[in-house]
Amino acid sequence: MKPGKKSRKARTERLLNSLELVSARMMETVVVNSQLASLQTPEMRKLFDTWLDCMSDEIARFFEEGGEVNLSDISNTTGLSRESALSLLVALDRRGGIMIRSVTGEKGSGKNSDICGCMEK
């Protein structure tokens, strides 16, 4: 066996395992989206819109005095993930509920929060 051939085989196996996990995750997403779409009755949409309005109002209250607000504070107070809180902030800005004037940040952890742990083997 040539040197490096085993490592190439190992890399190929890791790639195949990774593709298997990605395929499973995609199928899961398709199934969940299909299930959610079938639940999209007018009453369910109204309930979701009401919840979304309540959460948006709660987030907008952080900005009544103006000034800087910490995203983690919004997340902890509302019970939303940082990603969901940020999405609602952007939505509030787009529809005129708040005006985002600046954004600050710092180096991240290097982990994509949209990827579940099952994909990180």
N, C-alpha and C positions, 0 to 999 in steps of 0.2 A: 504494500500500500504506500502510495506516495505521501510525503509530508504535506500537510495542509488539506489532504482529501478528507480526513476525518472531521476536521473543523468545518469544511464546506458542507459535509453531510449534517453535522450538528446545526449549522446555521440554517440549512434548508428545513430541517425538522422544526426548529424554533419558528421559522417563518410560517410553515404549515399550521403549527399549533396556534399561532397568532391569528392567521386567517380564519381558522375554525372558530375562535372566540369572537372575532369581528362579525362573522356571518351569523353566529348565534345571537349576538347583541342586536344586529340589524333586524333579524326575524322577530325578536322580542319587541322591538320598537314598532314594527309594522302591526303586530298583534295588538299591542296596547293602544296604538292610535286608532285602529279599527274599532276596538271596544269603546274607546272614548267617543268616537264619531257616532256610534250607534246610541249612545246616551244623550246625544245633543238634542234633547227635546226643548221646546220653548220654555218650559218651567225650569229645566236644569240650566239653560243659558241665563235666565233671569236670576237664579240663585247665584251663579258664578259672577255675573255682572254686579250684583249687590255686594258680594264678598269683595270683589275687586275695588269697588267704590269705597267700601269701608277701610280697606287696607291703604288705599291711596290717600284718603282723608287723614288717616293716622300718620302716614309718612309726611304729608304736607304740614302737619302740626309742628314737626321738627323745625320748619323753616319760617314759622310765624314771626319770629324776632329777627330773621335774617342771620347772616353769619355762617360760620363753618359748622358742619355736622359730620360726625364720624359714622362711616358706613356700618361698622360693627355695632354701634349704639342702636342704629335703626334695626339691624338684624336681631339683636338681643331683645329689644323692646317688642317688636312685632312677631317674633318667632319665625320669621322668614330667613331663608339662607341669604348670605351676602349677595349671591348671584340674582336671586329673586328681588331683593331690595333694590339692587342697582337697576334691574329691568324696570321696576315701577318708578324709580327716579327718572329714568329716561322718558318713560311714557308720560309722567306728570309734566316734564319739561316740554315735551312735544305738544301737549294739549293746553299749555299755558298755566297749569296749576302752580308750578314753581319755575324759577329761572336758574339754571345751573350756570354759575359765573366762572368757576374754576374747578380743576380736578387735581388732586395730589395723589401720590402713590409712592410705593417703595418696591424694592426687588421682591419678587414672588418666591414661592417655595419650589417652583419648577414642576409642580404637579398640575395637570389639567383637571379642574374640578368637575368637568363634564364626563370624565371617563371613570367608570366604576372600578372598584378594586379587582373585580374578576378579570379585567383586561390587563392588569399589571402583574404578570407572573414573571 
